[in-house]
Amino acid sequence: MTFEETKEESRLACLGAIMEHADAIREQAKSCGLQPVRLLKAICHCESSCGVHLDPGTHRIASRFEPSYAPGGKYHNVGQWDRWGIPAASSHGPMQLMYATAILEGYAEDTDPLDDAEGLHRPDVGIRLGVLHVGRLLDRLLAYRDTEAGRRDQRQELELVLDAYNSGSFAGFRPVEYVRRGSKEYGRHTEGARHP
C-alpha cells in the first residue's frame, strides 16, 4: 500500500470511528446547541487532519512531543516518564490525546501508547477515548454554564469546548488560532456524512 493509500485508509477509519462513537456525547452536545459528529470531526481535523498526518517512517498517525509533560515541565509524571519516556510526554492518535488523558478516560496504564494492537494511534482506540474526553468536557461546560447568569450562544459554547480540548481548561490560556480553526472546521462539516 502506498503512503497516500495509507493516509486515505486512516482518514476513513477515523471518520468511521467518529460515526460509531458520536452517540455517546449526543445529549451533552445537544444541550450545548452543538452537533456531536460535527464537533468530533472539527477536533479530529485540528489535531491530525482527520488521521492523515502520518509519520512517514511508521505510517501511523504521528505523535507530537509536548515539553510540559517531560522532566521539568508543569505536568510531568515521574512514573509515566520512567516507564514510557517520550511517548508519555506526547499526544497521540487522531484526537492527539495525551497519555495521561487517555488513562483518565480508561486506557490501561500498563499499555504502551505506541503498541501496534492497542496503541493510541489506532483510530478505533484514539477516537473512542477522545469521545469520552469530549463528553467529560461537555459535562464540565454544562455544570459551568449552570453557575452563570444566562445561556451562551452556540458559537460561544463551541469556542469554550475547543478551548478546553486544546488547553485543558475553560479559563486562562486561550488557544486563539486553534479555536478559530476548530470553529471553521465545525462549520465546514455535516452531521451525518462519513466524508469531510
Salt bridges, closest charged atoms under 4 A:
GLU4 OE2 - LYS7 NZ 3.37
GLU8 OE2 - ARG11 NH2 2.68
GLU20 OE2 - HIS21 NE2 3.78
ASP23 OD1 - ARG26 NE 2.63
GLU47 OE1 - ARG64 NH2 3.00
GLU66 OE2 - ARG64 NE 3.56
GLU105 OE2 - HIS133 ND1 3.29
GLU105 OE2 - ARG136 NE 2.71
ASP116 OD1 - ARG60 NH2 2.25
ASP124 OD2 - ARG122 NH2 3.24
GLU148 OE1 - ARG152 NH1 3.04
GLU157 OE2 - ARG145 NH1 2.81
GLU157 OE1 - ARG152 NH2 2.99
GLU159 OE2 - ARG155 NH1 3.10
GLU159 OE1 - ARG174 NH2 3.38
ASP163 OD2 - ARG174 NH1 3.27
GLU177 OE2 - ARG180 NH2 2.46
GLU185 OE1 - HIS45 ND1 3.92
GLU185 OE1 - ARG188 NE 3.00
GLU185 OE1 - HIS189 NE2 2.97
GLU191 OE2 - ARG26 NH1 3.28
